Amino acid sequence: MNQNADSSGAANRPPQPAKSAESYADQLATQLRKGFLAYCVLVICAQQPHYTGDLVKRLHQAELVVVEGTIYPLLGRLQRDGLLRYDWQESEQGPPRKYYVLTEYGQRVMIELKQRIKTLSSTLKTLEKGAKS
């Protein structure tokens, strides 16, 4: 029997993709981006306290486009999980603002994530070298 055939004799062909390559890559990139965005917020808040609008601005400056509808749930989750806390500070331009600060636990998580990102980056470089040869 043909090695590329199943027990019925039909050729074992890969299924037709349900999505375009671009669409599938977008889906995977979205999953990667979620964890990466959380790490970026921890890095920014480790430097000094920031309010939400400032976080969005800093992320935009780093070419990581994010909207407030994404950042608010993330900040809430990071706070509930004990990685961030906030302090209210008076604002010259309106009501008081929540300034987010990294907790000691958040600092430890950020350090762990940094190491894991380095490891993943190194792994990817190794794999890409092998793919080129």
ABEGO torsion letter per residue (X at the ends): XBAABBAAGBBBBBBBBABBAAAAAAAAAAAAAAAAAAAAAAAAAAABBBBAAAAAAAAAAAGBBBBAAAAAAAAAAAAAAGABBBBBBBBAAEBBBBBBBBBAAAAAAAAAAAAAAAAAAAAAAAAAAAAAX
